[in-house]
């Protein structure tokens, strides 16, 4: 006959779980105050978060993070909520960084006379709200004068078009 009793988690598994909660506590301190204010957190968790955010000393901060992690281990719902918010924030930051990189790459191709026409077609396809005449003017200023202000203005023009119409 097989032994059907469940075994408690190993010591290593418990350590990994404790480390994950501690990492969650550390990352939750980096959340913007506005997001934390909107979360329906238990008063004890909210208070511990506020205390930990104020601590500046390295050792004191580590100790406070460990204490916050111990509080989060007791408050399962708050721990799940913070984990969910952190995952969402990380995804949004990753998407913002990806969009930023795409715009920078597009600007680089617009600033090269050899790739300008193809890049402009792509930009118009991705961002219908793009002012093509302004893009062409700024690119030409860059080509003739290597004016860094035109280079930056071209990026702003692309970013504004992205915000107005989004990227397809």
Residue pairs with C-beta under 8 A, 6 or more apart in sequence:
9 17
18 69
18 73
21 69
21 72
21 73
21 79
22 65
22 66
22 69
24 69
24 72
24 79
24 82
24 83
24 86
25 52
25 65
25 66
25 68
25 69
25 72
26 65
27 86
28 36
28 49
28 68
28 82
28 86
29 49
29 52
29 53
29 65
29 68
31 82
31 85
31 86
31 89
35 85
35 89
36 46
36 49
39 81
39 82
39 85
40 81
41 49
41 78
41 81
42 75
42 77
42 78
44 71
44 75
45 71
45 72
45 75
45 78
48 67
48 68
48 71
49 68
51 64
52 61
52 64
52 65
52 67
52 68
55 61
55 64
72 78
72 79
72 82
73 79
99 162
99 167
102 167
103 155
103 158
103 159
103 162
104 155
106 119
106 122
106 123
106 126
106 158
107 151
107 154
107 155
107 158
109 115
109 116
109 118
109 119
109 122
110 116
110 119
110 120
110 123
110 135
110 139
110 154
111 139
111 142
111 143
111 151
111 154
112 119
113 143
116 139
120 132
120 135
120 136
123 130
123 135
123 158
123 161
124 130
124 132
125 168
126 162
126 167
126 168
127 158
127 161
127 162
127 164
127 165
127 166
127 167
127 168
128 165
128 168
129 161
129 164
129 165
130 157
130 158
130 161
130 165
131 157
131 161
134 157
135 154
135 157
135 158
138 150
138 153
138 154
138 157
139 150
139 154
141 147
141 150
142 150
142 151
142 154
